[in-house]
């Protein structure tokens, strides 16, 4: 089981090496979710972390991403912008359709955004908060759904394994085995007890022995 956490308090952490880092060797990752905007800059080859930060949602403007980008004297060569929209459904690309009316029965409301992944041959139909949608209107950048971004970075193994990413008030749980995904979903999560509940519930749904989960 692999657990990671997004920053939850306003901060900027800068490695002195960032002063000498070249833009063409750097990648900027931006994640926008209900608690705020988090970002980090890494070396594309060595994965060295140069810079990380978090801006609470109450301090974000309608041009939040543009505001962040203009703070860089030179933009990093690679920029990944992702949104965490928990009201979403993931499905194989073969089932794709621009008609999202069917999502009302699954999400309780009609999805207003569709995200694609050629690498996974999957897409996500999501209901994104209108405020966040307005903040995502950044010219020239592809907006990805966080589920797809995270899944593309993971290599599945033959044994049952979970990847858990904690946000300020939510958790993303991804589970897979035998080279295929079994479950990808986000849940409200305010404390450790709720986290343990979700992990146990997912294990039970998949009929996995908790002791065998890595």
Residue pairs with C-beta under 8 A, 6 or more apart in sequence:
1 161
1 162
1 163
1 164
1 199
1 213
1 214
2 161
2 162
2 163
2 164
3 163
3 164
3 165
3 166
4 163
4 164
4 165
4 166
5 165
5 166
5 167
6 31
6 33
6 38
6 54
6 165
6 166
6 167
6 168
7 38
7 52
7 53
7 54
8 35
8 54
8 167
8 168
9 54
9 56
10 54
10 55
10 56
10 59
11 53
11 54
12 51
12 52
12 53
13 51
13 52
13 53
14 50
14 51
15 48
15 49
15 50
15 51
17 48
17 50
18 41
18 50
18 51
21 41
21 43
21 50
23 72
23 74
23 75
23 76
23 77
24 77
25 43
25 44
25 45
25 77
26 41
26 42
26 43
26 44
26 50
26 76
26 77
26 78
27 41
27 42
27 43
27 44
27 76
27 77
27 78
27 79
27 80
28 39
28 40
28 41
28 72
28 75
28 76
28 78
28 79
28 80
29 39
29 40
29 41
29 42
29 80
29 82
30 37
30 38
30 39
30 65
30 68
30 79
30 80
30 81
30 82
31 37
31 38
31 39
31 82
31 83
31 84
31 146
32 64
32 65
32 81
32 82
32 83
32 84
32 132
32 135
32 136
33 83
33 84
33 132
33 146
33 167
33 170
34 57
34 84
34 129
34 132
34 169
34 170
35 56
35 57
35 167
35 168
35 169
35 170
36 54
36 55
36 56
36 57
36 59
36 60
36 168
37 54
37 55
37 57
37 60
37 64
37 65
37 68
38 52
38 53
38 54
38 55
39 51
39 52
39 53
39 54
39 68
40 49
40 51
40 52
40 53
41 49
41 50
41 51
41 52
41 76
42 48
42 49
42 50
43 50
44 77
44 78
55 64
55 68
60 135
61 67
61 135
62 134
62 135
63 135
64 135
65 81
65 135
65 136
65 138
65 141
66 138
69 75
69 79
69 138
79 141
80 144
80 149
81 136
81 138
81 141
81 142
81 143
81 144
82 143
82 144
82 145
82 146
82 149
83 113
83 126
83 128
83 132
83 136
83 143
83 144
83 145
83 146
84 146
84 167
84 170
84 172
84 186
85 113
85 126
85 127
85 128
85 129
85 132
85 145
85 146
86 170
86 185
86 186
86 187
87 107
87 108
87 109
87 111
87 126
87 127
88 107
88 111
88 124
88 125
88 126
88 127
88 145
88 147
88 186
89 103
89 106
89 107
89 111
89 124
89 125
89 126
90 122
90 123
90 124
90 147
90 148
90 184
91 122
91 123
91 125
92 121
92 122
93 116
93 117
93 121
93 122
93 123
94 121
96 114
96 116
96 123
98 114
100 110
100 111
100 112
100 114
100 125
101 110
103 109
103 110
103 111
103 125
103 127
104 110
107 125
107 127
109 127
110 127
111 125
111 126
111 127
112 126
112 127
112 128
112 133
113 125
113 126
113 127
113 128
113 133
113 145
114 123
114 124
114 125
114 126
115 123
115 124
115 126
115 143
115 144
115 145
115 148
116 122
116 123
116 148
117 123
117 144
117 148
117 151
117 152
119 152
120 148
120 151
120 152
122 148
122 151
123 148
124 145
124 147
124 148
126 145
128 136
136 143
146 172
147 172
147 174
147 184
147 186
150 163
150 165
150 172
150 174
151 174
151 181
151 184
154 163
154 174
154 176
156 176
156 177
156 178
156 179
156 180
156 181
157 177
157 179
157 214
158 177
158 178
158 179
159 177
159 212
159 214
160 175
160 176
160 177
160 206
160 208
160 212
160 213
160 214
161 175
161 176
161 177
161 213
161 214
162 173
162 174
162 175
162 199
162 202
162 213
162 214
163 173
163 174
163 175
164 171
164 172
164 173
164 174
164 195
164 199
165 171
165 172
166 189
166 195
167 189
169 188
169 189
169 190
170 186
170 187
170 188
170 189
171 186
171 187
171 189
171 194
171 195
171 198
172 184
172 185
172 186
173 183
173 184
173 185
173 186
173 187
173 198
173 199
173 202
174 181
174 183
174 184
175 181
175 182
175 183
175 184
175 202
175 206
175 208
176 182
182 206
183 202
183 205
183 206
185 202
187 194
187 198
188 194
189 195
189 198
199 210
200 210
203 209
203 210
203 213
